[in-house]
Amino acid sequence: MFISLPVLPLRPNGKVDLQALPAHQVSLDSEPALPHARENPVETVIAELWMEILEVEQVYMQDDFFALGGHSLKAIKLLARISEVFQIEFPVSLLFEAPAWRGWRSQ
């Protein structure tokens, strides 16, 4: 689930203020175990970045980054690539707190 915002709330330093983003309810258990969502361009790009960094042929939304061979250096590389592509800063802690990008939806 994505929430469309006219602008992202920013901190004085220009980074996204995650605490100021609107809250939403998502039931992760109700989603089917499908490969990355090709009908959603944002999720498709994220999946492609995961596959590139992890050097795997397929990822599923519920896959654990670290179980697929990820580690701290690959986490930093992944988040740097996501920041580069989407022009949004993500804290490294995001990947450690929610190692499946399915969990990012509830962050």
C-alpha positions in Angstrom: 0.0 0.0 0.0 1.2 3.4 -0.9 -0.1 6.7 0.3 0.2 9.6 -2.2 1.4 12.8 -0.7 1.6 16.2 -2.5 5.0 16.8 -0.8 7.2 14.8 1.5 7.7 16.3 5.0 11.3 17.3 5.4 13.5 18.0 8.3 15.6 21.2 8.4 18.5 19.3 7.0 16.5 18.3 3.9 16.0 14.6 4.8 12.5 13.1 4.9 10.9 13.4 8.3 9.7 9.8 8.8 7.9 10.7 12.0 5.8 13.3 10.2 4.6 10.8 7.5 0.9 9.9 7.9 0.3 6.6 9.6 -1.6 3.8 7.8 -2.8 0.3 8.8 -1.6 -2.7 6.8 -2.3 -6.3 7.5 0.8 -8.0 6.2 -0.7 -11.5 6.7 -3.5 -10.9 4.2 -1.1 -10.4 1.3 -0.3 -13.4 -1.0 3.3 -14.6 -1.4 3.9 -13.3 -4.9 7.1 -12.2 -6.6 7.9 -8.6 -6.8 4.9 -6.6 -8.0 5.5 -5.9 -11.7 2.3 -3.8 -11.9 3.7 -1.3 -9.4 6.7 0.6 -10.9 8.1 1.6 -7.5 8.1 -2.0 -6.1 9.5 -3.3 -9.4 12.4 -0.9 -9.2 13.0 -1.9 -5.5 12.9 -5.5 -6.4 15.3 -5.0 -9.3 17.7 -3.2 -6.9 17.4 -6.1 -4.4 18.2 -8.6 -7.2 21.1 -6.6 -8.4 22.7 -6.1 -4.9 22.0 -9.6 -3.7 22.9 -11.2 -7.1 19.7 -13.3 -7.2 17.3 -14.0 -10.1 14.0 -13.4 -8.1 12.9 -11.8 -4.9 9.6 -12.0 -3.1 8.1 -9.3 -1.0 8.4 -11.4 2.1 12.0 -12.5 1.5 14.5 -11.6 4.2 17.4 -9.5 2.9 19.9 -11.2 5.2 18.6 -14.7 4.5 19.2 -14.1 0.8 22.9 -13.3 1.5 22.7 -9.7 2.4 25.0 -8.2 5.1 25.7 -4.7 6.4 27.8 -3.6 3.5 25.2 -4.8 1.0 22.6 -3.1 3.1 24.4 0.2 2.8 24.9 -0.3 -0.9 21.2 -1.1 -1.4 20.0 1.9 0.5 22.5 4.1 -1.4 21.1 2.9 -4.7 17.5 3.4 -3.6 18.4 6.9 -2.4 20.1 7.6 -5.8 17.1 6.3 -7.8 14.3 7.8 -5.8 16.1 10.9 -4.3 15.0 9.9 -0.8 17.2 9.1 2.1 16.5 5.9 4.1 18.2 5.1 7.4 20.2 1.9 7.4 18.2 0.9 10.5 15.2 0.5 8.2 16.6 -2.7 6.6 17.7 -4.1 10.0 14.2 -3.4 11.5 12.3 -4.7 8.5 14.6 -7.1 6.5 11.7 -7.9 4.1 10.7 -5.0 2.0 7.1 -6.1 2.6 7.7 -4.7 6.1 8.8 -1.4 4.7 5.2 -0.8 3.8 4.3 -0.5 7.5 7.2 1.7 8.4 
